[in-house]
Structure formats: structure tokens, C-alpha cells
Amino acid sequence: MAFAVTGSIDLVSLWQWFSAHSIWILMGSALALAILVFGRPRLQTWIQERGYSTRVQRLQRLCDAVIAVLDTLILLIIGAAAVALTLAREGPEAVITPESIKVWFLSHGLIILLIAAIAYLLFRLVRTVMPGVVESSMSSRGRGRKAKEDLARRVQTLSGMLTTLAAIIIAVIAVFMILGEIGVDVTPLLATAGVAGIAIGFGAQSLIRDMIAGLFILMEDQYNKGDVVKVAGIAGLVEDVTLKRTVLRDLDGIVHSIPNGEIKAASNYTKVYSRLHLDVPVAYGEDLEHVIRVINRVGEEMAKDPFWGPKIRTAPQSLGVNRFGESGIEIKVLGDTKPMTQWELTREFRLRIKKAFDKEHIEIPWPHVKLYYGQSEAVSQTPCPACQSASIPGGRFCAQCGSPLKQDIAGLQQPPNGS
């Protein structure tokens, strides 16, 4: 850089250097502006997470002022670089006159304005038409049965994503056309962008994988905001879903941010409808037909209840015996419910089943444990009077033949009054 320093900077030399590097200055300034635009929300979120103390508030005001100054400075640099590119054909010492402006505007300015106007109109057209196109596409794929709120949320999410992608493509094409019109050779820029794209692709493979996975999640309607899902081994309520990540909040209130590329299988607990599903245990000695009638009656009563009934799509009914357990017999019960209501309905059904079983004297089994306290060897070796085998200490009958033991025979022969 040839600056002539004679007490002050030679403005002509400075302008010559600026004009020679204007294209790179323009690209660097645009990149810096993009970093500020995308980094400002994250910086503000980071500051807000620090609390609401006076020190944090001062830091917030300082960051806002610094960002505002940087925005203004970058915009001024972008404007100066654009002027330098415009006057490149006239030379760095060109003098802006009304005649030169008129000639440039008639030869280049009108075309540039036309390109910008067409790009803007295309963007407005895409933003207006995209929601209708997405909604009609979803309806044609058989999703018209979904709730209007859910459909509107999906249309808003998908149309916003597609509109953003279309806007980026339109803006890039318009910028290259404008640069070509003002005399900038875009071939090196395209080559540089291609090399940079390859380098970014190799360095950001996980990011690209996350965005592609997120695109398929949204397009295939695997889950939406407000659903209860299980992804990557974590179950919770979906608080946000984007191209890059899925945000879940579990029952403990913990927020999990999961990259979409890590999701191999997604289980949606609240898609279209849910289901009450449980096994009701009863004792082996109960009349199973009577038990099933009681279970079905409880399910019908819940379906007719003014509070619980609207949440039930099919009344909970017994499907029969599911398995023989260690302590009792398990009866399978199923019933379809509205999404997000299966858990509260299951809790209420268990409560009603317990009350009904108590009223009908139906036993709900639990594990039984028999404790044995050892006795002396002489007592434990008392022979059975029938088969002469060793008896179980404390038992009333022989474990081999079932005959009453001696002490019980004596007890039966003893008079009731004990005399």
C-alpha cells in the first residue's frame, strides 16, 4: 500500500488502494454484517442468562451501543466500496458530475434497478404463495383430518423455512447479476465460492447432516411443537423443532437440545390419537368373567362421565387374560383417547378400578413371602405317624402324605374346656 505520508495521509493514494481492493472490502464487510446480524440474538441471550443485576444491565447497554456503532461503520464501508466499484471504469480520480451520473444511470443504473425490482417481486411472490402451496400439498397427502391448529402450525413452519431458502437463492443470483452489470468479473468469485463451499462442506459435515435430517423431519411431519416424543433415548415435550435441532423438556423440567442428525428413530406419543394401555392384576382365586364385567363397566362409566368422556375416543375395555403372573392373573385393558390425555385417563381408571374391586370384594394380589424361623433338630426330626418322614417345623400336616401331625391329633382329641 503506497501511502504518501507528508504530515497527513494522501487521500488520492488512499482512494486508489481502496478502489483496487473494493471487491474484497465489500465481501468482508458483508460477512462482518452477517456475523453481527446472526450473532446479536445469541449474545443477548447469553447476557440475559446472567441475571438482572445492575452490572448485567450496564453490560447490555454497552453491547447494544457497540453493535450499533459497528453496524453503522460497516454500512458506510459497504456504501463506499459500492461507489468505488461503480467508478472503477472511470478511474479512481474520476469526478462525479451530473453528466457522468446520467450516463452511468442510463447505461447501468436502470438495469440494476430492474434486477433489484424483479428480485424483490419474486421474493414477495414466494412469500405470498408458499403458505398456500404447502397447505395444498399437505392436504393432498391425506392430512386434512388433522386439527386446524396443528395444520396451521405446520404450514407456518414449512412455509417460513422454504421462503427463507428461496430468499437466499434469489438474493445470491441478484447480487451476482448486479456485480456483472457494474463490470466486476464474477468468475473468480464463483470459483472462490465453490472452493469455500467445498471447504465448509468438509468442515461442517455434522451441521449439514443435522439440517438434512431436520428437513425430512419437517417435511414428513414426524412430530411438531407441542407433541410428546422420544428421540435419541430422551422423552419429553417438544418445545421447538428447527432444521438443526429439536428441543425437548422432560418431566423433571430439564431442557434437552438434540441435533437432528443424532435422531435415528422418533416415537411420537401424541400423533392423531393416543391410547390407554395397562394390565390389571387379580388373584388366582377370582372369577375372571366377573372381573372382566367389572372392568368393562368401569370403562363405560368413564366414557359417559361429563368430564372424562370428551377425552375418550373408545371406552376402555378388557381384551381378556394377558398372562399368568407370579402373584396373580393379568387382564389386558385398551382404550383410545385424545392426544395428550392418556396419562391422566390411566391414573383415573386405576383409581376407579381399585374402588370397584373393593366394592366387589375382588382381590388385587401382591407378592407373598413366607418366613421360616429354624427350630431344634429334635423337633424338626419328629416323624409323621403315617409315613414316618421328617415333618416341617411348625407345620400342621405332613409335607409328604398330608396326614395330620401328632401334636395336632392330640390337640383335636383334647376337650374344648381344656380339662
C-alpha positions in Angstrom: 0.0 0.0 0.0 1.6 3.2 -1.2 0.6 5.9 1.2 2.3 9.3 0.9 2.8 10.5 4.4 3.6 14.2 4.5 2.0 15.2 7.7 -1.3 13.8 6.5 -2.5 10.8 4.5 -2.6 11.3 0.8 -6.3 10.9 0.0 -5.7 10.1 -3.6 -3.4 7.2 -2.8 -5.8 6.0 -0.1 -8.7 6.1 -2.7 -6.5 4.2 -5.2 -5.9 1.5 -2.7 -9.5 1.3 -1.6 -10.7 1.1 -5.3 -8.2 -1.7 -6.1 -9.4 -3.8 -3.1 -13.0 -2.7 -3.1 -14.4 -6.0 -4.1 -12.7 -7.8 -1.2 -13.6 -5.0 1.2 -17.2 -5.3 0.1 -17.2 -9.1 0.6 -15.5 -8.8 4.0 -17.9 -6.1 5.2 -20.9 -8.1 4.1 -19.6 -11.1 6.0 -19.0 -9.0 9.1 -22.5 -7.6 8.8 -23.9 -11.1 8.6 -22.0 -12.2 11.7 -23.4 -9.2 13.6 -26.9 -10.0 12.5 -26.8 -13.7 13.4 -24.7 -13.3 16.5 -26.6 -10.5 18.1 -29.5 -12.7 19.4 -27.1 -15.2 20.8 -25.1 -12.5 22.6 -28.3 -11.0 24.0 -29.5 -14.4 25.2 -26.1 -15.1 26.8 -26.3 -11.8 28.7 -29.9 -12.4 29.8 -28.9 -15.7 31.3 -26.5 -13.9 33.6 -29.5 -12.4 35.5 -31.0 -9.0 36.1 -28.4 -7.2 38.2 -27.2 -3.7 37.6 -23.9 -4.9 36.3 -25.7 -7.1 33.7 -27.9 -4.2 32.6 -24.8 -1.9 32.1 -23.2 -4.7 30.0 -26.4 -5.0 28.0 -26.4 -1.3 27.2 -22.7 -1.3 26.3 -23.2 -4.2 23.9 -26.1 -2.5 22.3 -24.1 0.7 21.8 -21.1 -1.2 20.4 -23.2 -3.2 18.0 -25.0 -0.1 16.7 -21.7 1.7 16.1 -20.3 -1.4 14.3 -23.5 -1.7 12.1 -23.2 2.0 11.1 -19.5 1.7 10.3 -19.9 -1.5 8.3 -22.8 0.0 6.3 -20.7 3.1 5.5 -17.8 0.8 4.3 -20.2 -1.2 2.1 -21.5 2.1 0.6 -18.0 3.4 -0.1 -17.0 0.1 -1.7 -20.0 0.1 -3.9 -19.2 3.6 -5.1 -15.6 2.6 -5.7 -16.8 -0.4 -7.8 -19.1 1.9 -9.8 -16.4 4.4 -10.6 -13.8 1.7 -11.4 -14.2 2.2 -15.2 -13.8 6.0 -14.9 -10.6 5.7 -12.8 -10.0 6.4 -9.1 -9.6 10.1 -9.9 -12.9 10.5 -11.7 -15.0 13.4 -10.7 -18.7 12.8 -10.1 -20.7 15.2 -12.2 -24.4 15.3 -13.2 -23.4 14.3 -16.7 -21.4 11.2 -15.6 -24.1 10.2 -13.2 -26.7 10.5 -16.0 -24.7 8.5 -18.5 -23.9 5.7 -15.9 -27.5 5.6 -14.8 -28.9 5.2 -18.3 -26.3 2.5 -19.2 -26.2 0.6 -16.0 -28.4 2.0 -13.3 -31.7 1.2 -15.0 -30.7 -2.5 -15.4 -29.5 -2.7 -11.8 -32.8 -1.2 -10.6 -34.7 -3.7 -12.8 -32.7 -6.6 -11.4 -33.4 -5.5 -7.8 -37.1 -4.9 -8.5 -37.5 -8.3 -10.1 -35.7 -10.0 -7.2 -37.9 -8.1 -4.7 -41.1 -9.0 -6.6 -40.0 -12.7 -6.8 -39.4 -12.7 -3.0 -42.8 -11.2 -2.3 -44.5 -13.6 -4.7 -42.8 -16.6 -3.0 -43.7 -15.4 0.5 -47.3 -14.9 -0.5 -47.8 -18.1 -2.5 -45.7 -20.5 -0.4 -48.2 -21.0 2.5 -50.9 -21.9 0.1 -48.7 -24.3 -1.8 -47.6 -26.0 1.4 -51.1 -26.3 2.7 -52.5 -27.7 -0.5 -49.6 -30.2 -0.7 -50.3 -31.4 2.9 -54.0 -31.7 2.2 -53.3 -33.8 -0.9 -51.2 -36.2 1.1 -54.2 -37.0 3.4 -53.5 -34.8 6.3 -56.8 -32.9 6.1 -58.1 -34.7 9.2 -55.6 -33.1 11.5 -56.7 -30.3 13.8 -56.7 -26.8 12.3 -54.3 -25.5 14.9 -51.8 -28.3 14.1 -52.1 -27.8 10.4 -51.6 -24.0 10.7 -48.5 -24.5 12.8 -47.0 -26.9 10.3 -47.8 -24.7 7.3 -46.2 -21.7 9.1 -43.1 -23.7 9.9 -42.6 -25.2 6.5 -43.5 -22.1 4.5 -41.2 -20.0 6.6 -38.3 -22.4 6.1 -38.9 -22.7 2.3 -39.4 -18.9 2.0 -36.0 -18.3 3.7 -34.2 -20.7 1.4 -35.9 -19.1 -1.7 -34.9 -15.6 -0.5 -31.3 -16.7 -0.1 -31.2 -18.1 -3.6 -32.8 -15.1 -5.2 -30.5 -12.7 -3.3 -27.4 -14.5 -4.4 -28.4 -14.6 -8.0 -29.4 -10.9 -7.9 -26.1 -9.9 -6.3 -24.0 -11.7 -9.0 -26.1 -10.2 -11.8 -25.6 -6.7 -10.3 -21.8 -7.3 -9.9 -21.6 -8.4 -13.5 -23.5 -5.3 -14.7 -21.2 -2.9 -12.9 -18.2 -4.5 -14.5 -17.0 -6.9 -11.9 -15.7 -10.3 -13.2 -17.7 -12.8 -11.2 -15.8 -15.8 -12.5 -13.1 -15.6 -9.7 -15.9 -15.0 -7.2 -17.7 -18.2 -8.3 -14.5 -20.2 -8.2 -13.7 -18.8 -4.7 -17.3 -19.6 -3.6 -17.0 -23.1 -4.9 -13.7 -23.8 -3.1 -15.1 -22.2 0.0 -18.3 -24.3 -0.2 -16.2 -27.5 -0.5 -14.1 -26.5 2.5 -17.1 -25.6 4.5 -18.8 -28.8 3.5 -15.9 -30.9 4.7 -15.6 -28.9 7.9 -19.3 -28.8 8.7 -20.5 -32.3 7.8 -22.4 -32.6 11.1 -24.2 -29.3 10.5 -25.2 -30.4 7.0 -26.3 -33.7 8.3 -28.4 -32.1 11.0 -30.1 -29.7 8.5 -30.9 -32.5 6.1 -32.3 -34.6 8.9 -34.4 -31.6 10.1 -35.7 -31.0 6.6 -37.0 -34.6 6.4 -38.5 -34.4 10.0 -40.5 -31.3 9.0 -41.5 -32.5 5.5 -42.6 -35.9 6.7 -44.4 -34.5 9.7 -42.8 -36.9 12.1 -43.5 -34.5 15.1 -44.3 -30.9 15.7 -44.0 -28.4 18.5 -46.3 -29.4 21.4 -46.0 -33.2 20.8 -44.7 -35.7 23.3 -42.0 -37.7 21.7 -39.0 -39.9 22.4 -35.9 -39.3 20.3 -32.3 -40.2 20.9 -33.3 -42.1 24.1 -34.9 -38.9 25.6 -38.7 -38.5 26.1 -40.3 -35.1 26.6 -42.5 -32.3 25.3 -41.3 -30.7 22.0 -40.7 -27.0 22.7 -39.0 -26.2 19.4 -38.0 -28.0 16.2 -35.8 -26.4 13.6 -33.6 -27.6 10.7 -30.7 -28.0 13.1 -32.1 -29.3 16.4 -35.0 -30.5 18.4 -35.6 -29.1 21.9 -37.4 -31.3 24.5 -38.4 -30.7 28.1 -38.8 -33.8 30.2 -41.0 -34.3 33.3 -38.2 -33.0 35.6 -38.2 -29.7 33.7 -34.8 -30.4 32.1 -34.5 -29.0 28.6 -32.6 -31.2 26.1 -31.3 -29.8 22.8 -30.8 -32.7 20.4 -29.1 -32.3 17.0 -31.4 -33.7 14.3 -28.6 -35.8 12.9 -28.4 -37.8 16.1 -32.1 -38.9 15.8 -32.3 -42.4 14.3 -35.8 -43.2 15.4 -38.6 -40.9 16.6 -41.5 -42.2 18.7 -44.5 -39.8 18.8 -46.9 -40.4 21.7 -49.5 -37.9 20.6 -49.9 -38.2 16.9 -53.6 -38.2 15.8 -54.7 -40.2 18.9 -53.3 -41.8 22.0 -54.1 -45.0 23.9 -54.9 -46.1 27.5 -53.0 -49.3 27.9 -52.5 -51.2 31.1 -52.6 -54.7 32.7 -55.0 -55.2 35.7 -53.8 -57.9 38.1 -56.3 -60.1 40.1 -55.8 -63.0 42.4 -55.9 -66.6 41.0 -59.0 -67.4 43.1 -61.2 -64.8 41.5 -64.0 -65.4 39.0 -62.4 -64.0 35.8 -65.7 -63.5 33.9 -67.0 -61.4 36.8 -63.7 -59.4 36.9 -63.9 -58.7 33.2 -67.5 -57.5 33.6 -66.5 -55.1 36.4 -63.6 -53.7 34.3 -65.8 -53.1 31.3 -68.4 -51.5 33.4 -65.8 -49.1 34.9 -64.7 -48.2 31.3 -68.2 -47.5 30.2 -68.9 -45.3 33.2 -65.7 -43.3 32.4 -66.8 -42.8 28.8 -70.2 -41.4 30.0 -68.6 -39.1 32.6 -69.2 -35.4 31.7 -65.6 -34.5 32.5 -63.6 -37.6 31.3 -65.9 -38.7 28.5 -64.9 -36.0 26.0 -61.3 -37.1 26.3 -62.1 -40.7 25.4 -62.5 -41.9 21.8 -63.2 -45.5 22.6 -64.2 -46.7 26.1 -61.5 -48.8 27.9 -62.4 -52.5 27.5 -60.8 -55.8 28.6 -59.2 -57.9 25.9 -59.0 -60.9 28.1 -56.3 -62.7 30.1 -52.8 -61.4 29.1 -50.5 -63.6 31.2 -50.2 -65.7 34.4 -48.0 -63.8 36.8 -46.2 -64.9 39.9 -48.8 -63.5 42.2 -51.9 -63.2 40.1 -53.5 -63.1 36.7 -53.2 -60.0 34.5 -56.1 -58.7 32.4 -55.2 -56.6 29.4 -57.2 -53.3 29.0 -57.1 -50.9 26.0 -58.9 -47.8 25.0 -58.3 -45.0 22.5 -58.0 -41.4 23.9 -57.4 -37.9 22.5 -53.7 -36.9 22.2 -52.0 -35.9 25.5 -54.8 -37.3 27.7 -53.8 -40.9 28.0 -51.7 -40.4 31.2 -54.4 -38.7 33.2 -57.1 -41.1 32.0 -54.9 -44.1 33.0 -54.5 -42.6 36.5 -58.2 -42.0 36.9 -59.0 -45.5 35.5 -56.7 -47.2 38.1 -58.4 -45.2 40.9 -61.9 -46.3 39.7 -60.8 -49.9 39.3 -59.4 -50.0 42.9 -62.7 -48.6 44.2 -64.8 -51.1 42.1 -62.7 -54.1 43.2 -63.0 -53.1 46.9 -66.8 -52.9 46.5 -67.0 -56.2 44.7 -64.5 -57.9 47.1 -62.1 -58.7 44.2 -58.6 -59.2 45.5 -55.7 -57.4 43.9 -52.7 -59.6 44.5 -49.3 -58.7 45.9 -46.2 -60.7 46.4 -46.3 -63.1 49.4 -43.3 -64.1 51.4 -43.3 -67.0 54.0 -40.7 -66.6 56.7 -39.3 -69.7 58.4 -37.6 -69.5 61.8 -35.5 -72.6 62.4 -36.1 -74.8 65.5 -34.0 -77.5 67.3 -33.0 -80.7 65.4 -35.1 -82.9 67.8 -38.3 -81.0 67.0 -37.6 -80.9 63.2 -37.0 -84.6 63.1 -40.4 -85.5 64.6 -41.6 -88.3 62.3 -45.0 -88.3 60.6 -47.3 -91.0 62.2 -48.4 -92.2 58.7 -45.3 -92.3 56.5 -42.6 -91.8 59.1 -40.9 -88.9 57.1 -39.5 -85.9 58.8 -42.0 -83.1 59.3 -41.7 -79.4 58.6 -41.1 -77.5 61.9 -44.3 -75.7 62.9 -46.4 -77.4 60.2 -49.8 -78.9 60.9 -49.7 -81.5 58.1 -47.0 -83.8 56.7 -45.3 -82.4 53.6 -45.1 -85.9 52.1 -48.5 -87.5 52.6 -50.6 -84.7 54.1 -51.6 -86.6 57.3 -52.1 -84.6 60.5 -49.1 -84.4 62.8 -49.1 -85.9 66.3 -49.4 -82.6 68.1 -52.4 -81.6 66.0 -54.1 -85.0 66.6 -53.6 -84.5 70.3 -55.0 -81.1 70.1 -58.1 -82.3 68.3 -58.6 -85.0 70.9 -58.3 -82.5 73.8 -61.7 -81.4 75.2 -62.8 -77.9 74.4 -62.7 -76.7 78.0 -59.0 -77.9 78.3 -59.8 -80.1 81.4 
